Amino acid sequence: MIPKSMEAAFERAAHPFHMWDGLMTTSEALAAVLAPDVQEQVRQAARAMADVGHVHLVGCGTSYFSAIAGTYALHAVADMAATAHNAFEFSAYPPAGLGQSALLAISHTGGTAVVLDCVRVAREQGAVTVGLTDIPESVLAVAPAHAILGGGGREHSLPKTKSYPASLLRHYLLAVALAEGRGRGQAATALRHALEAAPAHTRQVLATAEPLARRLAGERRSGAQVFVLGAGPNLATALEGALKLQESAQVRAFGWELEEGMHGPWGIMEPGDLVILPVMRGPSMAKARGLAAALQHIGVTIWAITDDPDGLPGAHHVTHLPQDVPECFSPLYAALPLYQFTYFSALAEGKRPDCMRLADDRYLRARLALPR
C-alpha cells in the first residue's frame, strides 16, 4: 500500500516526470526565497544568532548536504564557526557547548523525525534554534524559535531537486545577513546582489548545460560507474550528485571529497567509467587538474563542471558555470547539470525517476519498514 504522502511520485510513467517539472521550476523556487517576507525571516534569525559562538547545521540526505555547503558560506561570508552534522548523529551524540550555539535544522518536508529530535535537544540546552523548510504548515516551521520558509512547497518526486538550491539560497542569505550584523555592510551588499541574480543564473545554466548532460547520459554504457569528486563547498555537490544518480536512475555512483578520492576510490575505476569534477577557481583547482591528468592512464571519461573559462586540462567534456559567482555560492549552480544528467540517465535506463525503485514491491516494503 503506497502511503498518501508518496502517491504523487507514482502518477507519471513517462517524460515529463515530476522531477523534470521540479528542475524546470527551480528559478521560480529561488525567486520565492528572495521574496520580502522570507527576507524578513532571514533578518530575524540573523539577529537571534548574532552573539552565538558556533553554528550547528543538521539534516539527512540532501538536507545534510545542504548543511555541508552552508558551513562554507558561514565561514567565508560571516566569519562564523560552523559544523554540519547528520541529524541522527547530532541527536544521538550531541556536541558539547550547545548553550552558546545556534542550530539550523533543515528538512524539505519539515517532518523528518530525527531533525525534529535535534531541535528538541538543542532547545533543551539553550541553543538558538532555526528551521529551514519548504512547508509552512510543517512541525519544523513552528518547533524552533525561528523559521525560514519559502521555496515552492512540497516536491512530488521522491528524490528532491529544486528544494536543494532553495535550501542553499536560504543559507547564503542568512550568511550575508549575519555579515551585515557584524559590520561587513559593503562586502555583504555585493554578495547580496550576487544572490539576487540566482533565478536568472539558474535559467541560464539549465539552458546551456542541458545538451551535454543529455548526450553524456545517452552515451554512458549501461553498468558503467560514475564518480563525483568535489572539494570545499562542492564536496556537497559531489555527495548530492551521487545520491541523485543512486535514487533516480539506480546508477552505481560514488560521491567523494576530492582528496579522499585519491586515497583508494580511484582504484576501482574502470575504462569507460565517468568521473565528474565540479571544481571552481580556488584552492581545489590545482588538485583537480592533477587528478584529471593522472586518470588519463586508466581511460575514464572526465566531465568538468567549472567556472574557469579555460575549463579543466584533461577533461573530455566541460560545462561552464557563471564566472561572477563566489566559490562559496557555486553549489547553487553546480548541482543543476548533475540533476539533468541524472534525469536523462534514468530515461536511458528505463527508470521512473520520481518514485526511486519503489515501483518494485520488495523495495517499497523495505522503504516502509525502515526506522523513522
C-alpha positions as CSV (number, residue, x, y, z in Angstrom):
1,M,0.0,0.0,0.0
2,I,1.5,3.3,-1.1
3,P,1.3,6.0,1.6
4,K,-0.7,9.0,0.6
5,S,2.4,11.2,1.0
6,M,4.1,9.2,-1.8
7,E,1.1,8.8,-4.2
8,A,2.1,11.8,-6.5
9,A,5.5,10.1,-7.2
10,F,3.8,7.3,-8.9
11,E,1.5,9.4,-11.1
12,R,3.6,9.5,-14.2
13,A,5.1,6.7,-16.2
14,A,6.8,8.7,-19.0
15,H,8.6,12.0,-19.6
16,P,7.9,14.6,-18.4
17,F,8.2,13.2,-14.9
18,H,7.7,15.4,-11.8
19,M,11.5,15.5,-11.4
20,W,11.7,17.3,-14.7
21,D,9.0,19.8,-13.6
22,G,10.9,20.4,-10.5
23,L,14.1,21.2,-12.4
24,M,12.2,23.5,-14.8
25,T,10.7,25.5,-11.9
26,T,13.9,25.9,-9.9
27,S,14.3,29.6,-10.8
28,E,10.7,30.2,-9.6
29,A,11.5,28.5,-6.3
30,L,14.6,30.7,-5.8
31,A,12.6,33.8,-6.6
32,A,10.2,32.7,-3.8
33,V,13.1,32.6,-1.4
34,L,14.0,36.1,-2.4
35,A,10.5,37.4,-1.5
36,P,10.3,40.2,1.1
37,D,8.6,38.0,3.7
38,V,11.3,35.4,3.6
39,Q,14.0,38.1,3.7
40,E,12.4,39.4,6.9
41,Q,12.5,35.8,8.3
42,V,16.2,35.7,7.5
43,R,16.9,39.0,9.2
44,Q,15.1,37.9,12.4
45,A,17.1,34.7,12.5
46,A,20.3,36.6,12.0
47,R,19.5,38.9,14.8
48,A,18.8,36.0,17.1
49,M,22.1,34.4,16.1
50,A,24.3,37.5,16.3
51,D,26.1,36.6,19.6
52,V,26.5,32.8,19.3
53,G,29.9,31.2,19.2
54,H,29.2,28.3,16.9
55,V,26.5,27.3,14.4
56,H,25.5,23.6,14.0
57,L,23.7,22.6,10.8
58,V,21.7,19.3,10.7
59,G,19.8,17.4,8.1
60,C,19.5,14.0,6.4
61,G,20.4,13.1,2.8
62,T,20.0,16.1,0.5
63,S,19.3,18.3,3.6
64,Y,22.6,17.2,5.2
65,F,24.5,18.0,2.0
66,S,22.8,21.4,2.1
67,A,24.2,21.8,5.6
68,I,27.7,21.0,4.4
69,A,27.5,23.7,1.7
70,G,26.1,26.1,4.3
71,T,29.1,25.8,6.6
72,Y,31.4,27.1,3.9
73,A,29.2,30.2,3.4
74,L,29.1,30.9,7.1
75,H,32.9,30.6,7.3
76,A,33.7,32.7,4.3
77,V,31.0,35.3,4.4
78,A,30.1,35.7,8.1
79,D,33.4,34.6,9.7
80,M,31.4,32.2,11.9
81,A,32.5,28.8,13.1
82,A,30.1,26.2,11.8
83,T,29.8,22.4,11.6
84,A,27.5,20.2,9.6
85,H,26.1,17.0,11.2
86,N,24.0,14.2,10.0
87,A,20.8,14.7,12.1
88,F,20.8,11.3,13.7
89,E,24.4,11.7,14.8
90,F,23.7,15.1,16.3
91,S,20.6,13.9,18.2
92,A,22.2,10.7,19.4
93,Y,25.6,12.1,20.2
94,P,25.1,15.8,20.8
95,P,28.2,18.0,20.7
96,A,29.3,19.9,23.8
97,G,28.6,23.6,24.4
98,L,25.2,23.8,22.7
99,G,24.0,26.6,25.1
100,Q,26.4,29.0,23.4
101,S,25.5,28.0,19.9
102,A,22.8,28.1,17.2
103,L,21.1,25.1,15.5
104,L,20.0,25.3,11.8
105,A,17.7,22.3,11.3
106,I,17.0,21.5,7.6
107,S,14.2,19.4,6.2
108,H,12.3,19.9,2.9
109,T,9.1,18.4,4.3
110,G,9.6,19.8,7.8
111,G,8.7,16.5,9.3
112,T,11.9,14.4,9.4
113,A,11.8,12.8,12.8
114,V,15.5,13.0,13.7
115,V,15.7,16.6,12.6
116,L,12.9,17.4,15.0
117,D,14.8,15.5,17.6
118,C,17.8,17.8,17.0
119,V,15.6,20.8,17.6
120,R,14.4,19.4,20.9
121,V,17.9,18.5,22.1
122,A,19.3,22.0,21.1
123,R,16.4,23.8,22.6
124,E,16.6,22.0,25.9
125,Q,20.3,23.0,26.2
126,G,19.6,26.7,25.5
127,A,20.7,26.9,21.8
128,V,19.1,29.4,19.4
129,T,17.0,27.2,17.1
130,V,16.2,28.0,13.4
131,G,14.3,25.7,11.0
132,L,14.7,25.7,7.2
133,T,11.8,24.1,5.4
134,D,9.6,24.5,2.3
135,I,6.4,23.5,4.1
136,P,4.8,26.4,6.1
137,E,2.4,24.1,7.9
138,S,5.0,21.6,9.0
139,V,6.3,20.9,12.5
140,L,9.7,22.4,11.6
141,A,8.0,25.7,10.8
142,V,6.8,26.1,14.4
143,A,9.0,23.9,16.7
144,P,12.2,26.1,16.5
145,A,12.3,29.7,17.8
146,H,12.7,30.9,14.2
147,A,11.9,29.5,10.8
148,I,13.0,30.5,7.3
149,L,10.4,29.3,4.7
150,G,9.8,29.7,1.0
151,G,10.9,27.6,-1.9
152,G,7.9,26.4,-3.7
153,G,6.2,23.9,-1.5
154,R,6.4,20.1,-1.4
155,E,8.0,18.3,-4.4
156,H,6.0,15.5,-5.9
157,S,9.1,13.5,-6.9
158,L,10.6,11.5,-4.0
159,P,14.2,12.5,-5.0
160,K,14.3,16.2,-4.5
161,T,15.8,18.7,-6.9
162,K,14.6,22.3,-6.7
163,S,14.4,22.2,-2.9
164,Y,18.1,21.8,-2.7
165,P,19.1,25.1,-4.4
166,A,16.2,26.8,-2.4
167,S,17.8,25.5,0.8
168,L,21.2,26.7,-0.3
169,L,19.9,30.1,-1.1
170,R,18.5,30.4,2.4
171,H,21.8,29.5,3.9
172,Y,23.6,32.1,1.8
173,L,21.1,34.9,2.5
174,L,21.5,34.1,6.2
175,A,25.3,34.3,6.0
176,V,25.0,37.7,4.3
177,A,22.6,38.9,6.9
178,L,25.0,37.8,9.7
179,A,27.9,39.5,7.9
180,E,25.8,42.7,7.8
181,G,25.2,42.5,11.5
182,R,29.0,42.1,12.1
183,G,29.8,45.4,10.3
184,R,30.6,44.0,6.9
185,G,28.0,46.0,5.1
186,Q,29.8,47.0,1.9
187,A,31.1,43.5,1.2
188,A,27.8,41.9,2.2
189,T,25.9,44.2,-0.2
190,A,27.9,43.0,-3.1
191,L,27.2,39.4,-2.1
192,R,23.5,40.1,-1.7
193,H,23.4,41.4,-5.3
194,A,25.1,38.2,-6.5
195,L,22.4,36.2,-4.8
196,E,19.6,38.3,-6.2
197,A,20.8,37.1,-9.7
198,A,20.2,33.5,-8.7
199,P,16.9,33.0,-10.7
200,A,18.5,34.4,-13.8
201,H,21.7,32.4,-13.4
202,T,19.7,29.2,-12.9
203,R,17.7,29.7,-16.1
204,Q,21.0,30.3,-17.9
205,V,22.7,27.2,-16.5
206,L,19.8,24.9,-17.2
207,A,19.6,26.1,-20.8
208,T,23.3,25.9,-21.6
209,A,24.0,22.7,-19.7
210,E,21.2,20.5,-21.0
211,P,22.6,19.4,-24.4
212,L,25.8,18.0,-22.9
213,A,24.0,16.4,-19.9
214,R,21.6,14.7,-22.3
215,R,24.3,13.5,-24.6
216,L,26.5,12.1,-21.8
217,A,23.5,10.2,-20.3
218,G,22.8,8.7,-23.7
219,E,26.4,7.8,-24.4
220,R,27.1,6.3,-21.0
221,R,27.5,2.5,-21.2
222,S,24.9,0.7,-19.1
223,G,26.7,-0.6,-16.0
224,A,29.5,2.0,-16.1
225,Q,30.2,3.5,-12.8
226,V,30.1,7.2,-12.1
227,F,32.4,9.0,-9.6
228,V,31.6,12.6,-8.5
229,L,34.5,14.2,-6.7
230,G,34.5,17.7,-5.2
231,A,36.2,19.8,-2.6
232,G,35.4,22.8,-0.4
233,P,31.8,23.9,-0.9
234,N,31.4,21.4,-3.8
235,L,32.0,18.5,-1.5
236,A,28.3,18.9,-1.0
237,T,27.8,18.9,-4.8
238,A,29.7,15.6,-5.2
239,L,27.6,13.9,-2.4
240,E,24.3,15.2,-3.7
241,G,25.1,14.3,-7.3
242,A,25.9,10.7,-6.4
243,L,22.8,10.4,-4.3
244,K,20.5,11.5,-7.1
245,L,22.1,9.1,-9.5
246,Q,21.5,6.3,-7.0
247,E,17.9,7.3,-6.1
248,S,16.6,8.3,-9.5
249,A,18.5,6.2,-12.0
250,Q,19.8,3.4,-9.9
251,V,23.3,4.0,-11.3
252,R,26.4,2.8,-9.4
253,A,27.5,6.2,-8.4
254,F,30.0,7.3,-5.7
255,G,30.4,10.8,-4.2
256,W,33.8,11.6,-2.6
257,E,35.8,14.5,-1.3
258,L,38.4,15.3,-3.9
259,E,41.5,14.4,-1.8
260,E,39.8,11.3,-0.4
261,G,39.1,10.1,-3.9
262,M,42.8,9.8,-4.4
263,H,43.2,7.6,-1.3
264,G,41.6,4.4,-2.6
265,P,38.3,5.0,-4.6
266,W,40.3,5.6,-7.8
267,G,41.4,2.0,-7.6
268,I,38.0,0.7,-8.6
269,M,37.7,3.0,-11.6
270,E,37.5,1.1,-14.9
271,P,38.0,2.2,-18.5
272,G,34.7,3.8,-19.7
273,D,33.6,4.9,-16.3
274,L,32.6,8.6,-15.9
275,V,34.4,10.9,-13.5
276,I,32.6,14.2,-12.8
277,L,34.6,17.0,-11.3
278,P,32.6,20.0,-10.0
279,V,35.6,22.3,-9.4
280,M,35.8,26.1,-9.3
281,R,38.6,28.6,-9.5
282,G,40.0,28.5,-6.0
283,P,42.1,26.3,-3.7
284,S,41.0,22.9,-5.1
285,M,41.6,23.7,-8.8
286,A,45.3,22.6,-8.8
287,K,44.4,19.3,-7.1
288,A,41.6,18.6,-9.6
289,R,44.0,19.3,-12.5
290,G,46.5,16.8,-11.1
291,L,43.8,14.2,-10.7
292,A,42.5,14.7,-14.2
293,A,46.0,14.2,-15.6
294,A,46.6,11.1,-13.5
295,L,43.3,9.4,-14.5
296,Q,44.2,9.6,-18.2
297,H,46.2,6.4,-17.6
298,I,43.1,4.5,-16.7
299,G,40.9,5.5,-19.6
300,V,37.9,7.0,-17.8
301,T,35.9,9.8,-19.3
302,I,36.2,13.1,-17.3
303,W,33.4,15.8,-17.2
304,A,34.3,19.1,-15.5
305,I,31.7,21.5,-14.2
306,T,33.5,24.7,-13.6
307,D,33.5,28.5,-13.7
308,D,37.0,28.6,-15.2
309,P,36.7,29.9,-18.7
310,D,39.6,27.7,-19.7
311,G,37.9,24.6,-18.5
312,L,40.0,21.8,-16.9
313,P,43.0,20.4,-18.7
314,G,42.5,16.7,-19.3
315,A,38.7,16.9,-19.2
316,H,36.9,15.4,-22.2
317,H,33.7,17.5,-21.6
318,V,33.2,20.8,-19.8
319,T,30.1,22.5,-18.6
320,H,30.7,26.2,-17.9
321,L,29.1,28.0,-14.9
322,P,28.7,31.7,-14.4
323,Q,32.1,33.4,-13.7
324,D,30.9,36.2,-11.4
325,V,29.8,33.9,-8.5
326,P,31.9,33.5,-5.4
327,E,33.1,29.9,-4.9
328,C,31.2,29.6,-1.6
329,F,27.9,30.2,-3.5
330,S,28.8,27.9,-6.5
331,P,27.0,24.8,-5.3
332,L,23.8,26.7,-6.1
333,Y,24.5,26.1,-9.8
334,A,27.0,23.2,-9.9
335,A,24.2,20.7,-8.9
336,L,22.0,21.6,-11.8
337,P,23.9,19.8,-14.7
338,L,24.1,16.8,-12.4
339,Y,20.4,16.8,-11.9
340,Q,19.9,17.0,-15.7
341,F,22.4,14.1,-16.2
342,T,20.6,12.1,-13.6
343,Y,17.2,12.6,-15.2
344,F,18.3,11.7,-18.7
345,S,20.2,8.7,-17.3
346,A,17.0,7.5,-15.7
347,L,15.2,7.8,-19.0
348,A,18.1,6.0,-20.8
349,E,17.9,3.1,-18.2
350,G,14.2,2.9,-18.5
351,K,13.7,4.0,-14.9
352,R,11.0,6.1,-13.3
353,P,13.0,8.9,-11.6
354,D,10.1,10.1,-9.4
355,C,9.5,7.0,-7.4
356,M,13.1,5.8,-6.9
357,R,12.8,1.9,-7.0
358,L,9.6,1.7,-5.1
359,A,7.5,0.5,-8.1
360,D,9.2,-2.8,-7.2
361,D,7.1,-4.1,-4.2
362,R,10.2,-5.5,-2.5
363,Y,11.8,-2.1,-2.3
364,L,8.5,-0.5,-1.3
365,R,8.2,-2.9,1.6
366,A,11.8,-2.2,2.6
367,R,11.3,1.5,2.5
368,L,8.2,1.3,4.7
369,A,10.0,-0.9,7.1
370,L,12.9,1.5,7.6
371,P,13.0,3.0,11.1
372,R,11.9,6.6,11.2
